[in-house]
Amino acid sequence: MQDPYRDQQSLKQVRQVRRFYIHATVYVWVNALLAIANLVMSRGRIWFFWPSLVWGIGLTAHWLVVFGPGRLWGRPNL
C-alpha cells in the first residue's frame, strides 16, 4: 500500500530540483551573454562580474532550500 502523502512530497521535491536546475542553466547562459556583451562593448571596464555575483548568491540560496545544507553533491532531502 502506497502512502499518498509521501508520494506528494516526493513529487514536490522532484519539481523543486527541476526548478533549481532550470535556474542554474539560465544563470549560466545569461551570465555568459553578459560577459560577452561586456567584453565586446566596454573592454576597459569589467562590470559583468557584479550581476553574476549577486545572482550567484541567490542561486546558492535556492540550492540550500532545495538540497539542504551539508549536501554539497548528494541527493536531495526526501
Residue pairs with C-beta under 8 A, 6 or more apart in sequence:
9 78
10 78
13 76
13 77
13 78
16 65
16 66
16 76
17 66
17 67
17 76
19 66
20 62
20 63
20 66
20 67
23 59
23 62
24 59
27 55
27 56
27 59
30 55
31 48
31 51
31 52
31 55
34 48
34 51
34 52
35 48
35 52
37 48
38 45
38 46
38 47
38 48
66 76
67 74
67 76
67 77
68 76
68 77
71 77
